[in-house]
Amino acid sequence: MNCPRCASDKIVKNGHRHGKQSYLCRDCHRQFRQNPTPQGYSADVKDLCVKMSLNGMGFRGIERVTGINHNSVINWVRQAEAAISDENYEIPETAQLDELQTFVGAKKTKFGSGLS
């Protein structure tokens, strides 16, 4: 086994971390494990959280359901947004609106409730 930093073979055992043997390089003093496990969430979990956000679920609601911090979910949504190119946007000529509320004309009263 060689050091991942300096490729030296002067390696000694240096205790255990999370149930795995740790090693120490005598030349560069780097600590490492032979087969480190990747940290972080899988791509499937990230995609699920982004889909939940796209379907209208709030970030704190996603946190309550999945147990993942809402700041992590916000960062994943921002990364997904940055990955979308601006060229994909098309403005439709017609659109369907549900329960559109508009104000047409002028207000009848300028001050107060108008009840007096």
N, CA and C atoms as a LAMMPS dump frame, in Angstrom:
ITEM: TIMESTEP
0
ITEM: NUMBER OF ATOMS
348
ITEM: BOX BOUNDS ff ff ff
-5.0000000000000000e+02 5.0000000000000000e+02
-5.0000000000000000e+02 5.0000000000000000e+02
-5.0000000000000000e+02 5.0000000000000000e+02
ITEM: ATOMS id mol type element x y z
1 1 1 N 0.858 -1.169 0
2 1 2 C 0 0 0
3 1 3 C 0.904 1.231 0
4 2 1 N 0.492 2.259 -0.742
5 2 2 C 1.241 3.507 -0.841
6 2 3 C 0.378 4.684 -0.398
7 3 1 N 1.05 5.75 -0.014
8 3 2 C 0.358 6.974 0.392
9 3 3 C -0.331 7.596 -0.818
10 4 1 N -1.601 8.031 -0.691
11 4 2 C -2.279 8.647 -1.841
12 4 3 C -1.709 10.029 -2.19
13 5 1 N -1.031 10.688 -1.265
14 5 2 C -0.49 12.016 -1.536
15 5 3 C 0.902 11.955 -2.164
16 6 1 N 1.825 11.234 -1.496
17 6 2 C 3.22 11.259 -1.958
18 6 3 C 3.693 9.929 -2.536
19 7 1 N 2.855 8.906 -2.531
20 7 2 C 3.153 7.58 -3.075
21 7 3 C 4.279 6.88 -2.325
22 8 1 N 4.537 7.275 -1.104
23 8 2 C 5.561 6.631 -0.29
24 8 3 C 5.043 5.294 0.24
25 9 1 N 5.969 4.355 0.481
26 9 2 C 5.566 3.078 1.035
27 9 3 C 5.868 2.98 2.529
28 10 1 N 6.24 4.076 3.158
29 10 2 C 6.509 4.117 4.592
30 10 3 C 5.204 4.396 5.337
31 11 1 N 4.393 3.375 5.453
32 11 2 C 3.057 3.482 6.012
33 11 3 C 3.008 2.701 7.331
34 12 1 N 2.357 3.276 8.352
35 12 2 C 2.145 2.582 9.62
36 12 3 C 0.673 2.661 9.984
37 13 1 N 0.202 1.687 10.748
38 13 2 C -1.183 1.709 11.222
39 13 3 C -1.351 2.839 12.219
40 14 1 N -2.529 3.462 12.212
41 14 2 C -2.763 4.63 13.062
42 14 3 C -4.172 4.602 13.65
43 15 1 N -4.556 3.509 14.274
44 15 2 C -5.849 3.432 14.934
45 15 3 C -6.984 3.086 13.992
46 16 1 N -8.201 3.223 14.511
47 16 2 C -9.414 2.934 13.745
48 16 3 C -10.312 4.163 13.721
49 17 1 N -10.957 4.392 12.624
50 17 2 C -11.947 5.458 12.483
51 17 3 C -13.202 4.851 11.884
52 18 1 N -14.312 4.964 12.613
53 18 2 C -15.607 4.456 12.153
54 18 3 C -15.523 2.981 11.762
55 19 1 N -14.762 2.214 12.548
56 19 2 C -14.672 0.782 12.315
57 19 3 C -13.716 0.374 11.222
58 20 1 N -12.945 1.297 10.663
59 20 2 C -11.986 0.973 9.61
60 20 3 C -10.578 1.337 10.063
61 21 1 N -9.612 0.579 9.6
62 21 2 C -8.221 0.82 9.95
63 21 3 C -7.72 2.106 9.307
64 22 1 N -7.071 2.962 10.083
65 22 2 C -6.45 4.181 9.571
66 22 3 C -4.954 3.981 9.468
67 23 1 N -4.358 4.677 8.517
68 23 2 C -2.923 4.581 8.283
69 23 3 C -2.317 5.98 8.308
70 24 1 N -0.999 6.021 8.568
71 24 2 C -0.269 7.276 8.611
72 24 3 C 0.969 7.143 7.745
73 25 1 N 1.194 8.137 6.894
74 25 2 C 2.397 8.174 6.069
75 25 3 C 3.512 8.829 6.881
76 26 1 N 4.654 8.16 6.976
77 26 2 C 5.78 8.7 7.749
78 26 3 C 6.478 9.848 7.02
79 27 1 N 6.34 9.93 5.718
80 27 2 C 7.013 10.995 4.959
81 27 3 C 6.229 12.305 4.983
82 28 1 N 4.938 12.265 4.604
83 28 2 C 4.158 13.513 4.504
84 28 3 C 3.161 13.679 5.646
85 29 1 N 3.068 12.699 6.552
86 29 2 C 2.194 12.735 7.735
87 29 3 C 0.707 12.81 7.4
88 30 1 N 0.346 12.291 6.252
89 30 2 C -1.07 12.247 5.9
90 30 3 C -1.713 11.016 6.524
91 31 1 N -2.943 11.213 7.051
92 31 2 C -3.727 10.096 7.563
93 31 3 C -4.75 9.716 6.504
94 32 1 N -4.95 8.421 6.323
95 32 2 C -5.903 7.964 5.303
96 32 3 C -6.372 6.572 5.639
97 33 1 N -7.399 6.124 4.925
98 33 2 C -7.909 4.756 5.013
99 33 3 C -7.685 4.075 3.684
100 34 1 N -7.627 2.756 3.743
101 34 2 C -7.336 2.018 2.508
102 34 3 C -8.483 2.114 1.511
103 35 1 N -9.702 1.887 1.952
104 35 2 C -10.873 1.953 1.07
105 35 3 C -11.879 2.928 1.666
106 36 1 N -11.715 4.222 1.426
107 36 2 C -12.649 5.18 2.023
108 36 3 C -14.027 5.089 1.375
109 37 1 N -15.041 5.3 2.175
110 37 2 C -16.408 5.3 1.652
111 37 3 C -16.782 6.725 1.269
112 38 1 N -17.493 6.913 0.177
113 38 2 C -17.887 8.264 -0.215
114 38 3 C -18.887 8.852 0.769
115 39 1 N -18.749 10.142 1.017
116 39 2 C -19.66 10.811 1.926
117 39 3 C -20.71 11.567 1.126
118 40 1 N -21.806 11.875 1.779
119 40 2 C -22.863 12.633 1.136
120 40 3 C -24.029 11.755 0.717
121 41 1 N -25.025 12.397 0.118
122 41 2 C -26.238 11.7 -0.3
123 41 3 C -26.095 11.218 -1.736
124 42 1 N -26.802 10.17 -2.054
125 42 2 C -26.745 9.624 -3.411
126 42 3 C -27.506 10.528 -4.377
127 43 1 N -27.257 10.319 -5.647
128 43 2 C -27.923 11.117 -6.682
129 43 3 C -29.431 10.854 -6.685
130 44 1 N -29.849 9.65 -6.34
131 44 2 C -31.278 9.328 -6.302
132 44 3 C -31.999 10.147 -5.238
133 45 1 N -31.369 10.305 -4.069
134 45 2 C -31.983 11.091 -2.989
135 45 3 C -32.063 12.564 -3.401
136 46 1 N -31.018 13.056 -4.037
137 46 2 C -31.015 14.448 -4.483
138 46 3 C -32.113 14.682 -5.523
139 47 1 N -32.231 13.761 -6.478
140 47 2 C -33.27 13.897 -7.503
141 47 3 C -34.668 13.868 -6.89
142 48 1 N -34.871 12.992 -5.912
143 48 2 C -36.169 12.915 -5.245
144 48 3 C -36.509 14.24 -4.567
145 49 1 N -35.553 14.832 -3.867
146 49 2 C -35.802 16.107 -3.181
147 49 3 C -36.084 17.232 -4.17
148 50 1 N -35.366 17.248 -5.294
149 50 2 C -35.61 18.282 -6.316
150 50 3 C -36.999 18.091 -6.921
151 51 1 N -37.411 16.853 -7.16
152 51 2 C -38.753 16.591 -7.696
153 51 3 C -39.831 17.001 -6.707
154 52 1 N -39.597 16.761 -5.41
155 52 2 C -40.565 17.176 -4.397
156 52 3 C -40.708 18.699 -4.406
157 53 1 N -39.6 19.402 -4.582
158 53 2 C -39.636 20.857 -4.634
159 53 3 C -40.381 21.335 -5.882
160 54 1 N -40.144 20.68 -7.009
161 54 2 C -40.821 21.061 -8.252
162 54 3 C -42.324 20.825 -8.168
163 55 1 N -42.753 19.878 -7.359
164 55 2 C -44.175 19.587 -7.198
165 55 3 C -44.84 20.456 -6.148
166 56 1 N -44.117 21.463 -5.662
167 56 2 C -44.735 22.45 -4.79
168 56 3 C -44.538 22.224 -3.313
169 57 1 N -43.754 21.252 -2.944
170 57 2 C -43.514 21.001 -1.525
171 57 3 C -42.447 21.975 -1.021
172 58 1 N -42.657 22.542 0.14
173 58 2 C -41.711 23.495 0.705
174 58 3 C -40.446 22.807 1.188
175 59 1 N -39.38 23.614 1.344
176 59 2 C -38.092 23.056 1.743
177 59 3 C -38.148 22.455 3.145
178 60 1 N -38.828 23.108 4.06
179 60 2 C -38.929 22.565 5.411
180 60 3 C -39.842 21.34 5.447
181 61 1 N -40.829 21.289 4.556
182 61 2 C -41.66 20.088 4.444
183 61 3 C -40.852 18.906 3.94
184 62 1 N -39.972 19.16 2.974
185 62 2 C -39.087 18.108 2.482
186 62 3 C -38.167 17.642 3.605
187 63 1 N -37.713 18.591 4.426
188 63 2 C -36.855 18.24 5.56
189 63 3 C -37.591 17.335 6.545
190 64 1 N -38.858 17.648 6.821
191 64 2 C -39.626 16.827 7.751
192 64 3 C -39.848 15.416 7.209
193 65 1 N -40.086 15.291 5.91
194 65 2 C -40.375 13.989 5.314
195 65 3 C -39.118 13.137 5.174
196 66 1 N -38.027 13.744 4.67
197 66 2 C -36.83 12.965 4.356
198 66 3 C -35.79 12.962 5.469
199 67 1 N -35.833 13.96 6.346
200 67 2 C -34.815 14.062 7.386
201 67 3 C -33.543 14.741 6.909
202 68 1 N -33.559 15.308 5.706
203 68 2 C -32.397 15.991 5.141
204 68 3 C -32.565 17.483 5.399
205 69 1 N -31.485 18.135 5.824
206 69 2 C -31.525 19.552 6.149
207 69 3 C -32.023 20.37 4.961
208 70 1 N -32.881 21.362 5.252
209 70 2 C -33.478 22.157 4.182
210 70 3 C -32.436 22.976 3.426
211 71 1 N -31.329 23.327 4.069
212 71 2 C -30.276 24.072 3.362
213 71 3 C -29.62 23.215 2.283
214 72 1 N -29.479 21.932 2.543
215 72 2 C -28.948 21.019 1.528
216 72 3 C -29.903 20.932 0.345
217 73 1 N -31.196 20.85 0.636
218 73 2 C -32.197 20.765 -0.433
219 73 3 C -32.185 22.051 -1.26
220 74 1 N -32.073 23.204 -0.605
221 74 2 C -32.016 24.481 -1.325
222 74 3 C -30.816 24.502 -2.256
223 75 1 N -29.665 24.032 -1.779
224 75 2 C -28.464 24.004 -2.622
225 75 3 C -28.649 23.08 -3.814
226 76 1 N -29.294 21.926 -3.617
227 76 2 C -29.524 21 -4.728
228 76 3 C -30.47 21.597 -5.76
229 77 1 N -31.495 22.318 -5.299
230 77 2 C -32.438 22.945 -6.23
231 77 3 C -31.725 24.042 -7.018
232 78 1 N -30.861 24.802 -6.356
233 78 2 C -30.1 25.845 -7.058
234 78 3 C -29.164 25.241 -8.097
235 79 1 N -28.527 24.125 -7.767
236 79 2 C -27.658 23.455 -8.733
237 79 3 C -28.458 22.942 -9.922
238 80 1 N -29.639 22.402 -9.657
239 80 2 C -30.488 21.914 -10.752
240 80 3 C -30.955 23.074 -11.626
241 81 1 N -31.238 24.21 -11.001
242 81 2 C -31.652 25.39 -11.756
243 81 3 C -30.518 25.901 -12.628
244 82 1 N -29.301 25.894 -12.107
245 82 2 C -28.151 26.366 -12.879
246 82 3 C -27.843 25.44 -14.051
247 83 1 N -28.203 24.173 -13.931
248 83 2 C -27.934 23.207 -14.994
249 83 3 C -28.895 23.357 -16.173
250 84 1 N -30.013 24.042 -15.961
251 84 2 C -30.987 24.239 -17.038
252 84 3 C -30.511 25.383 -17.92
253 85 1 N -30.441 25.131 -19.219
254 85 2 C -30 26.188 -20.126
255 85 3 C -31.152 27.154 -20.407
256 86 1 N -30.8 28.399 -20.701
257 86 2 C -31.801 29.429 -20.969
258 86 3 C -32.483 29.238 -22.321
259 87 1 N -31.911 28.44 -23.179
260 87 2 C -32.466 28.259 -24.521
261 87 3 C -33.702 27.371 -24.538
262 88 1 N -33.976 26.643 -23.465
263 88 2 C -35.103 25.711 -23.441
264 88 3 C -36.441 26.395 -23.178
265 89 1 N -36.416 27.663 -22.836
266 89 2 C -37.653 28.332 -22.473
267 89 3 C -38.409 28.786 -23.717
268 90 1 N -39.68 28.401 -23.773
269 90 2 C -40.557 28.83 -24.855
270 90 3 C -41.764 29.505 -24.228
271 91 1 N -42.131 30.645 -24.749
272 91 2 C -43.3 31.365 -24.245
273 91 3 C -44.493 30.952 -25.095
274 92 1 N -45.497 30.337 -24.49
275 92 2 C -46.652 29.903 -25.283
276 92 3 C -47.498 31.097 -25.714
277 93 1 N -48.205 30.937 -26.847
278 93 2 C -49.07 31.997 -27.338
279 93 3 C -50.365 32.063 -26.543
280 94 1 N -50.855 30.924 -26.098
281 94 2 C -52.06 30.894 -25.278
282 94 3 C -51.759 30.14 -23.99
283 95 1 N -52.461 30.543 -22.945
284 95 2 C -52.262 29.89 -21.656
285 95 3 C -53.604 29.763 -20.957
286 96 1 N -53.73 28.769 -20.116
287 96 2 C -54.945 28.567 -19.352
288 96 3 C -54.717 29.084 -17.941
289 97 1 N -55.594 29.957 -17.477
290 97 2 C -55.491 30.526 -16.14
291 97 3 C -56.655 30.037 -15.301
292 98 1 N -56.368 29.686 -14.074
293 98 2 C -57.394 29.19 -13.183
294 98 3 C -57.588 30.209 -12.073
295 99 1 N -58.823 30.68 -11.898
296 99 2 C -59.185 31.63 -10.85
297 99 3 C -58.359 32.907 -10.911
298 100 1 N -58.296 33.498 -12.084
299 100 2 C -57.59 34.756 -12.252
300 100 3 C -58.428 35.884 -11.676
301 101 1 N -57.835 36.694 -10.812
302 101 2 C -58.524 37.838 -10.227
303 101 3 C -57.878 39.107 -10.757
304 102 1 N -58.712 39.997 -11.272
305 102 2 C -58.184 41.252 -11.797
306 102 3 C -58.979 42.408 -11.222
307 103 1 N -58.426 43.581 -11.322
308 103 2 C -59.099 44.808 -10.898
309 103 3 C -59.24 45.68 -12.133
310 104 1 N -60.486 45.925 -12.528
311 104 2 C -60.753 46.704 -13.725
312 104 3 C -61.431 47.996 -13.309
313 105 1 N -61 49.103 -13.865
314 105 2 C -61.631 50.387 -13.565
315 105 3 C -60.944 51.089 -12.42
316 106 1 N -61.695 51.991 -11.771
317 106 2 C -61.136 52.78 -10.676
318 106 3 C -61.871 52.455 -9.384
319 107 1 N -61.218 52.737 -8.272
320 107 2 C -61.853 52.543 -6.969
321 107 3 C -62.947 53.602 -6.797
322 108 1 N -64.005 53.259 -6.119
323 108 2 C -65.113 54.221 -5.915
324 108 3 C -64.788 55.23 -4.84
325 109 1 N -63.983 54.822 -3.84
326 109 2 C -63.613 55.751 -2.788
327 109 3 C -62.106 55.923 -2.789
328 110 1 N -61.697 57.13 -2.449
329 110 2 C -60.272 57.392 -2.39
330 110 3 C -59.731 57.254 -0.983
331 111 1 N -60.56 57.513 0.021
332 111 2 C -60.101 57.459 1.412
333 111 3 C -61.159 56.737 2.25
334 112 1 N -60.702 55.997 3.264
335 112 2 C -61.624 55.336 4.173
336 112 3 C -62.285 54.131 3.56
337 113 1 N -63.289 53.632 4.272
338 113 2 C -63.956 52.416 3.821
339 113 3 C -65.092 52.697 2.843
340 114 1 N -65.538 53.932 2.78
341 114 2 C -66.62 54.281 1.866
342 114 3 C -67.992 53.964 2.413
343 115 1 N -68.107 53.635 3.695
344 115 2 C -69.395 53.284 4.291
345 115 3 C -70.129 54.51 4.805
346 116 1 N -69.443 55.627 4.971
347 116 2 C -70.139 56.791 5.522
348 116 3 C -70.683 57.704 4.467
